[in-house]
Amino acid sequence: MAAKWRELADKLAEEIRSGKYEPGQQLPHIRVLVEKGAGSKSTVHAAYKALEAEGLVTSSRGHGTVVREQAPLKRLGIARYDKAKWRDGDEVAFIADRVASGRAYRRNEQTQTVSLVEVPALVAAAYGLPEGAEVYARARLVKEGDQPTHTLTSYYLPEHVEGTRLVDPTPGPAGRGGGFRVLYDAGYEIDHMKEQLFARVPTADEVKQLQLPPGEPVVELHRTAYTAEGLVVEFAIGVHAASRFAWEYDFKVPDSAADPKD
């Protein structure tokens, strides 16, 4: 026979999956379930911890135990960088993901800090900079409603962005079209990109910042943006809660043999 806390956790999990408790809804306070005879305080607490470990809820001081959004966001690959979105329109990358997922968004769901910092080793390697050089770091925390989904820090050379909206810490994207439009207007049009992805265990700070349940990994993204001449104009590091995104890539398959070089 299963332990009492396990039986309660299974019952609550079924109620979450059936829609009795919807994403964003707070589960009853432990005291309420105890008073209803669901079990002792320790039994309910253990059940809630099990639901959190299984990724069904998040728990935090001040917010209680809240049902997580179960349908992951589409994190578009190539399509999110379509120039028609940011050069000709106002659909910056994180908004493109929300639109493709059929989810609502607010521009202020992206907040940031901007600072001039000594170049980190990864960034120095991408730009070919010497140790001790300075770059602008534009660090964003992106949320869906009240739920953090990922962080993204973009690094720029001062001579590319000094005096532009990219060094303005106002919450939300850097004006119409976001950062890529700012670079475009400054004469640095994005032509191609390189992305690297890998999963890892989050740091303690990332667990707190992204409100991760126990055991959830993160997906780290390294993005390098180039002009047609091969000039690096952005190097970005993103840290994504693994369960909150479904990564999607749709691209033409290369066939270099069918297009031989002279």
VENQUIBEL-V426959 format. One record per residue. RES is the residue in one small letter. SS is DSSP state (A for helix, B for strand, O for the rest). OMEGA is omega in degrees with one decimal (none if undefined). BURIAL is b if it has 24 or more other ideal C-beta (glycine too) atoms within 12 Angstrom, else e. Layout:
RES_SS_OMEGA_BURIAL, RES_SS_OMEGA_BURIAL
//
This chain:
m_O_-178.2_e, a_O_176.9_e, a_O_-176.9_e, k_A_-178.1_e, w_A_-179.8_b, r_A_177.5_e, e_A_179.8_e, l_A_178.9_b, a_A_179.3_b, d_A_179.4_e, k_A_-179.6_b, l_A_178.7_b, a_A_178.9_b, e_A_178.7_e, e_A_176.8_b, i_A_-176.8_b, r_A_-179.7_e, s_A_177.9_e, g_O_177.1_e, k_O_172.8_e, y_O_-174.8_b, e_O_176.7_e, p_O_-179.1_b, g_O_-179.8_e, q_O_-179.6_e, q_B_174.2_e, l_O_179.4_b, p_O_175.3_b, h_O_-178.9_e, i_A_-178.3_b, r_A_-178.6_e, v_A_179.7_e, l_A_176.7_b, v_A_-179.6_e, e_A_179.0_e, k_O_176.4_e, g_O_-179.6_e, a_O_-179.1_b, g_O_178.3_b, s_O_178.4_e, k_A_-179.3_e, s_A_178.5_e, t_A_-179.1_b, v_A_179.5_b, h_A_179.3_b, a_A_178.1_b, a_A_179.5_b, y_A_178.2_b, k_A_177.5_b, a_A_177.7_b, l_A_178.5_b, e_A_179.8_b, a_A_179.8_e, e_O_175.2_b, g_O_-178.7_b, l_O_-178.3_b, v_B_169.0_b, t_B_-178.2_b, s_B_178.4_b, s_B_179.0_e, r_O_-179.8_e, g_O_179.8_e, h_O_-178.8_e, g_B_179.9_e, t_B_-170.5_b, v_B_178.8_b, v_B_-179.5_b, r_O_170.5_b, e_O_-174.8_b, q_O_178.7_e, a_O_-177.2_e, p_O_173.2_b, l_B_168.1_b, k_B_174.2_b, r_B_-176.3_b, l_B_176.3_b, g_O_-176.4_b, i_O_-172.6_e, a_A_-177.4_e, r_A_-177.8_b, y_A_178.8_b, d_O_-176.7_e, k_A_178.3_e, a_A_-178.8_e, k_A_-173.1_b, w_A_179.8_b, r_O_-175.2_e, d_O_-179.3_e, g_O_-176.8_e, d_O_-177.0_e, e_O_179.2_b, v_O_-167.1_b, a_A_-175.9_b, f_A_176.2_b, i_A_177.1_b, a_A_177.3_b, d_A_-179.6_b, r_A_179.4_b, v_A_-179.6_e, a_A_-179.1_b, s_O_-177.9_b, g_O_-175.8_e, r_O_177.6_b, a_O_178.2_e, y_O_170.2_b, r_O_-177.3_e, r_A_-178.5_e, n_A_172.4_e, e_A_171.7_b, q_B_175.8_b, t_B_-178.2_b, q_B_168.2_b, t_B_179.7_e, v_B_-179.5_b, s_B_174.6_e, l_B_-171.5_e, v_B_171.3_e, e_B_-170.2_e, v_O_174.0_b, p_O_-174.6_e, a_A_-179.7_e, l_A_-177.5_e, v_A_178.0_b, a_A_179.7_e, a_A_-179.0_e, a_A_-177.0_b, y_A_-174.4_b, g_O_-176.6_e, l_O_176.3_b, p_O_175.4_e, e_O_178.2_e, g_O_177.0_e, a_O_-179.6_e, e_B_176.8_e, v_B_172.3_b, y_B_175.3_b, a_B_178.5_b, r_B_-172.3_b, a_B_-179.2_b, r_B_167.7_b, l_B_-176.9_b, v_B_-179.0_b, k_B_165.8_b, e_B_-169.5_b, g_O_177.9_e, d_O_-174.2_e, q_B_175.3_b, p_B_177.5_b, t_B_-179.1_b, h_B_170.1_b, t_B_176.8_b, l_B_176.7_b, t_B_178.1_b, s_B_179.8_b, y_B_-176.9_b, y_B_172.1_b, l_O_-178.9_b, p_A_-177.4_e, e_A_178.4_e, h_A_-169.1_b, v_A_-179.3_b, e_O_178.0_e, g_O_179.7_e, t_O_179.0_b, r_A_-179.7_b, l_A_175.9_b, v_A_176.3_b, d_O_-175.9_e, p_O_179.1_e, t_O_-179.5_e, p_O_179.6_e, g_O_178.4_b, p_O_-176.0_b, a_O_179.2_b, g_O_-178.1_e, r_O_179.5_e, g_O_176.1_b, g_A_-173.3_b, g_A_-179.8_b, f_A_177.2_b, r_A_177.2_b, v_A_178.3_b, l_A_178.6_b, y_A_-179.3_b, d_A_179.0_e, a_O_177.8_b, g_O_-179.5_e, y_O_-177.5_b, e_O_178.0_e, i_O_179.5_b, d_O_178.8_e, h_B_-175.3_e, m_B_171.1_b, k_B_176.6_e, e_B_174.0_b, q_B_-178.2_e, l_B_170.5_e, f_B_180.0_e, a_B_178.5_e, r_B_175.2_e, v_O_-179.6_e, p_O_172.4_b, t_O_178.6_e, a_A_178.6_e, d_A_179.6_e, e_A_176.6_b, v_A_-179.1_e, k_A_-175.7_e, q_A_-178.0_b, l_A_179.7_b, q_O_-176.0_b, l_O_173.1_b, p_O_-179.4_b, p_O_174.8_e, g_O_-177.9_e, e_O_176.4_b, p_O_172.4_b, v_B_173.6_b, v_B_-179.9_b, e_B_-179.4_b, l_B_168.9_b, h_B_-177.0_b, r_B_176.4_b, t_B_-178.8_b, a_B_-175.8_b, y_B_166.6_e, t_O_179.4_e, a_O_179.9_e, e_O_179.1_e, g_O_178.6_e, l_O_176.5_b, v_B_-179.1_b, v_B_172.6_b, e_B_167.4_b, f_B_-174.4_b, a_B_175.1_b, i_B_178.5_b, g_B_176.2_b, v_B_-171.5_b, h_B_171.1_b, a_B_-169.1_b, a_A_-174.7_b, s_A_-173.4_b, r_A_-179.6_b, f_B_167.1_b, a_B_-173.7_e, w_B_-173.2_b, e_B_178.1_e, y_O_178.3_e, d_O_-173.6_e, f_O_177.2_e, k_O_-179.3_e, v_O_-179.9_e, p_O_174.5_e, d_O_-175.8_e, s_A_179.6_e, a_A_-179.2_e, a_A_-179.6_e, d_O_-175.2_e, p_O_178.4_e, k_O_177.5_e, d_O_none_e
//
